[in-house]
Amino acid sequence: MKSVTLYVLPACPYCEHAKQYLTTHAIPYREVVVTSEHALTELHSLGSDSVPTLVVENKVMRGFNENRLKRWLELT
């Protein structure tokens, strides 16, 4: 399985949707809550300033797109 990192903020409904999708499909992921300067710097280093941001291997997805995620994880 490819490595997946999900950048989120608390109480973000779009982030919750992404987390629910990953959990429901048993896709392991590392969650980074963007509430510290370090996490924000990490997010900016990816070229993103919004959440949710998903990173699959070296690909960065701003927002959540189920079809793109399936392709990136080779689930289709």
Backbone as ProteinMPNN parsed JSONL, in Angstrom:
{"seq_chain_A": "MKSVTLYVLPACPYCEHAKQYLTTHAIPYREVVVTSEHALTELHSLGSDSVPTLVVENKVMRGFNENRLKRWLELT", "coords_chain_A": {"N_chain_A": [[0.854, -1.182, 0.0], [0.473, 2.225, -0.752], [2.012, 5.102, 0.784], [0.075, 7.364, 2.694], [-0.739, 10.613, 3.604], [-2.668, 12.811, 5.496], [-3.652, 16.071, 5.799], [-5.272, 18.074, 8.1], [-7.801, 20.154, 9.706], [-9.252, 20.767, 12.919], [-12.766, 20.252, 13.306], [-13.397, 20.568, 10.622], [-15.532, 19.943, 8.052], [-15.018, 18.859, 5.504], [-12.567, 17.676, 5.855], [-13.27, 15.724, 7.705], [-14.888, 14.142, 6.089], [-12.994, 13.143, 4.262], [-11.359, 11.68, 6.045], [-13.21, 9.802, 6.939], [-13.726, 8.416, 4.551], [-11.182, 7.247, 4.031], [-10.896, 5.628, 6.311], [-13.178, 3.954, 6.151], [-12.556, 2.527, 3.863], [-10.41, 1.124, 4.672], [-7.833, 2.217, 4.392], [-4.685, 2.852, 5.331], [-3.37, 5.728, 6.985], [-1.469, 8.686, 7.738], [-2.215, 11.184, 9.957], [-2.103, 14.678, 10.028], [-2.606, 17.288, 12.038], [-3.239, 20.559, 11.442], [-2.421, 22.681, 13.366], [-0.25, 23.74, 14.509], [2.737, 25.731, 14.184], [4.803, 24.315, 12.999], [3.436, 22.193, 11.636], [1.929, 23.721, 9.855], [3.949, 24.912, 8.345], [4.989, 22.604, 7.19], [2.792, 21.862, 5.599], [2.685, 24.083, 3.844], [5.116, 23.704, 2.559], [4.478, 21.782, 0.796], [3.21, 23.085, -1.146], [0.648, 23.804, -0.636], [-2.13, 25.46, 0.883], [-4.432, 24.862, 2.089], [-7.001, 22.816, 3.614], [-8.874, 19.783, 3.384], [-5.699, 18.349, 2.679], [-4.261, 15.885, 0.829], [-1.599, 13.591, 0.647], [-0.18, 11.331, -1.421], [2.263, 9.133, -1.665], [4.352, 10.919, -3.575], [2.577, 12.702, -4.605], [0.39, 15.472, -4.474], [-2.747, 16.383, -3.291], [-4.991, 18.884, -3.209], [-7.82, 19.506, -1.353], [-10.502, 17.07, -1.503], [-10.793, 14.408, -3.653], [-12.453, 11.783, -4.642], [-12.35, 10.035, -6.915], [-9.848, 10.658, -8.072], [-8.18, 9.958, -5.957], [-8.626, 7.192, -5.838], [-7.465, 6.432, -8.285], [-4.787, 7.203, -7.834], [-4.154, 5.487, -5.74], [-4.41, 3.195, -7.02], [-6.818, 1.739, -7.021], [-8.803, 1.334, -8.784]], "CA_chain_A": [[0.0, 0.0, 0.0], [1.227, 3.474, -0.822], [1.886, 5.925, 1.985], [-0.92, 8.425, 2.584], [-0.759, 11.578, 4.698], [-3.829, 13.688, 5.39], [-3.546, 17.307, 6.588], [-6.638, 18.451, 8.49], [-8.06, 21.073, 10.814], [-10.397, 20.322, 13.72], [-14.11, 20.735, 12.951], [-13.499, 20.785, 9.17], [-16.381, 18.867, 7.531], [-14.374, 18.228, 4.348], [-11.523, 16.821, 6.431], [-13.963, 14.578, 8.286], [-15.314, 13.295, 4.969], [-11.802, 12.452, 3.765], [-10.969, 10.698, 7.054], [-14.212, 8.736, 6.913], [-13.497, 7.62, 3.349], [-9.976, 6.444, 4.223], [-11.17, 4.631, 7.341], [-14.155, 3.005, 5.618], [-11.912, 1.685, 2.853], [-9.243, 0.492, 5.323], [-6.61, 2.78, 3.826], [-3.914, 3.441, 6.424], [-2.892, 7.077, 6.701], [-0.926, 9.493, 8.832], [-2.983, 12.423, 10.062], [-1.388, 15.836, 10.546], [-3.544, 18.359, 12.391], [-2.505, 21.786, 11.124], [-2.673, 23.676, 14.406], [1.037, 24.241, 14.993], [3.552, 26.39, 13.161], [5.545, 23.259, 12.298], [2.529, 21.521, 10.705], [1.586, 24.685, 8.807], [5.135, 25.013, 7.488], [5.024, 21.351, 6.428], [1.739, 21.966, 4.586], [3.124, 25.074, 2.846], [6.231, 23.145, 1.777], [3.873, 20.942, -0.244], [2.562, 23.97, -2.109], [-0.767, 23.896, -0.306], [-2.489, 26.317, 2.012], [-5.804, 24.528, 2.429], [-7.276, 21.459, 4.083], [-7.898, 18.73, 3.524], [-4.679, 18.086, 1.676], [-3.81, 14.498, 0.879], [-0.348, 13.297, -0.032], [-0.023, 9.914, -1.718], [3.652, 9.059, -2.112], [4.858, 12.273, -3.832], [1.514, 13.472, -5.253], [-0.34, 16.309, -3.515], [-4.123, 16.687, -3.678], [-5.676, 19.902, -2.4], [-9.22, 19.097, -1.352], [-10.693, 15.617, -1.562], [-11.395, 13.943, -4.897], [-12.486, 10.331, -4.492], [-11.901, 9.366, -8.135], [-8.397, 10.842, -8.207], [-7.542, 9.16, -4.919], [-8.682, 5.797, -6.29], [-6.439, 6.251, -9.334], [-3.468, 7.304, -7.219], [-3.934, 4.294, -4.92], [-4.608, 2.073, -7.941], [-7.963, 0.974, -6.531], [-9.768, 1.129, -9.875]], "C_chain_A": [[0.892, 1.234, 0.0], [1.019, 4.283, 0.455], [0.939, 7.092, 1.711], [-0.812, 9.305, 3.827], [-1.92, 12.521, 4.445], [-3.645, 14.862, 6.343], [-4.957, 17.825, 6.833], [-6.622, 19.58, 9.516], [-9.23, 20.521, 11.614], [-11.689, 20.982, 13.22], [-14.267, 21.082, 11.472], [-14.333, 19.65, 8.582], [-15.765, 18.155, 6.322], [-13.264, 17.288, 4.801], [-12.149, 15.56, 7.017], [-14.421, 13.611, 7.198], [-14.129, 12.494, 4.436], [-11.356, 11.366, 4.743], [-11.934, 9.51, 7.058], [-14.007, 7.823, 5.702], [-12.296, 6.695, 3.547], [-10.22, 5.325, 5.226], [-12.107, 3.542, 6.823], [-13.518, 2.035, 4.63], [-10.615, 1.054, 3.37], [-7.924, 0.924, 4.696], [-5.83, 3.416, 4.975], [-3.368, 4.811, 6.031], [-2.329, 7.705, 7.964], [-1.697, 10.801, 8.816], [-2.118, 13.514, 10.677], [-2.416, 16.933, 10.778], [-2.769, 19.673, 12.301], [-2.868, 22.879, 12.137], [-1.378, 24.221, 14.997], [1.79, 24.898, 13.837], [4.31, 25.362, 12.334], [4.665, 22.569, 11.246], [2.135, 22.447, 9.56], [2.741, 24.86, 7.834], [5.258, 23.779, 6.601], [4.0, 21.388, 5.292], [2.146, 22.933, 3.48], [4.257, 24.533, 1.987], [5.726, 22.23, 0.666], [3.214, 21.774, -1.334], [1.077, 24.117, -1.851], [-0.961, 24.842, 0.868], [-3.919, 26.041, 2.458], [-5.898, 23.085, 2.928], [-8.651, 21.047, 3.582], [-6.896, 18.74, 2.382], [-4.223, 16.655, 1.888], [-2.508, 14.375, 0.109], [-0.266, 11.784, -0.182], [1.327, 9.773, -2.401], [4.15, 10.493, -2.333], [3.824, 13.161, -4.527], [0.696, 14.199, -4.199], [-1.714, 16.649, -4.086], [-4.692, 17.711, -2.701], [-7.159, 19.631, -2.506], [-9.295, 17.583, -1.44], [-11.427, 15.264, -2.83], [-11.307, 12.423, -4.889], [-11.952, 9.607, -5.721], [-10.395, 9.483, -8.326], [-7.656, 9.991, -7.18], [-7.533, 7.682, -5.305], [-7.616, 5.524, -7.346], [-5.046, 6.246, -8.713], [-3.132, 6.067, -6.386], [-4.088, 3.015, -5.738], [-5.701, 1.144, -7.441], [-8.988, 0.726, -7.621], [-9.126, 0.383, -11.007]], "O_chain_A": [[1.927, 1.275, 0.666], [-0.011, 4.166, 1.119], [0.988, 7.722, 0.654], [-0.796, 8.81, 4.954], [-2.131, 12.976, 3.32], [-3.499, 14.673, 7.551], [-5.74, 17.995, 5.898], [-5.591, 19.91, 10.103], [-10.111, 19.872, 11.049], [-11.683, 22.128, 12.771], [-15.184, 21.819, 11.109], [-13.894, 18.5, 8.604], [-15.98, 16.956, 6.145], [-13.048, 16.234, 4.203], [-11.622, 14.461, 6.847], [-14.347, 12.395, 7.375], [-14.253, 11.295, 4.186], [-11.015, 10.259, 4.328], [-11.514, 8.358, 7.167], [-14.103, 6.601, 5.818], [-12.378, 5.499, 3.265], [-9.79, 4.192, 5.008], [-11.863, 2.354, 7.03], [-13.894, 0.864, 4.568], [-9.824, 0.516, 2.595], [-7.019, 0.115, 4.493], [-6.272, 4.419, 5.536], [-2.957, 5.025, 4.891], [-2.658, 7.318, 9.085], [-1.815, 11.448, 7.775], [-1.48, 13.309, 11.71], [-3.021, 17.443, 9.835], [-1.773, 19.87, 12.997], [-3.531, 23.862, 11.805], [-1.409, 25.071, 15.887], [1.506, 24.644, 12.667], [4.448, 25.511, 11.12], [5.089, 22.382, 10.105], [2.02, 22.005, 8.417], [2.528, 24.945, 6.624], [5.586, 23.881, 5.419], [4.3, 20.996, 4.164], [1.968, 22.63, 2.3], [4.351, 24.869, 0.806], [6.449, 21.938, -0.286], [2.72, 21.236, -2.324], [0.325, 24.511, -2.742], [-0.088, 25.002, 1.721], [-4.544, 26.87, 3.119], [-5.011, 22.262, 2.698], [-9.51, 21.905, 3.379], [-7.227, 19.102, 1.253], [-3.847, 16.266, 2.994], [-2.338, 14.98, -0.95], [-0.282, 11.049, 0.805], [1.527, 10.213, -3.533], [4.351, 11.218, -1.358], [4.157, 14.253, -4.988], [0.347, 13.629, -3.165], [-1.833, 17.136, -5.21], [-4.851, 17.431, -1.513], [-7.703, 19.534, -3.606], [-8.271, 16.899, -1.45], [-12.535, 15.741, -3.074], [-10.24, 11.846, -5.1], [-11.177, 8.66, -5.587], [-9.739, 8.511, -8.701], [-6.634, 9.379, -7.49], [-6.527, 6.999, -5.112], [-6.942, 4.495, -7.299], [-4.223, 5.387, -9.028], [-1.977, 5.644, -6.328], [-3.923, 1.907, -5.228], [-5.542, -0.076, -7.435], [-9.946, -0.017, -7.408], [-9.777, 0.115, -12.017]]}, "name": "protein", "num_of_chains": 1, "seq": "MKSVTLYVLPACPYCEHAKQYLTTHAIPYREVVVTSEHALTELHSLGSDSVPTLVVENKVMRGFNENRLKRWLELT"}
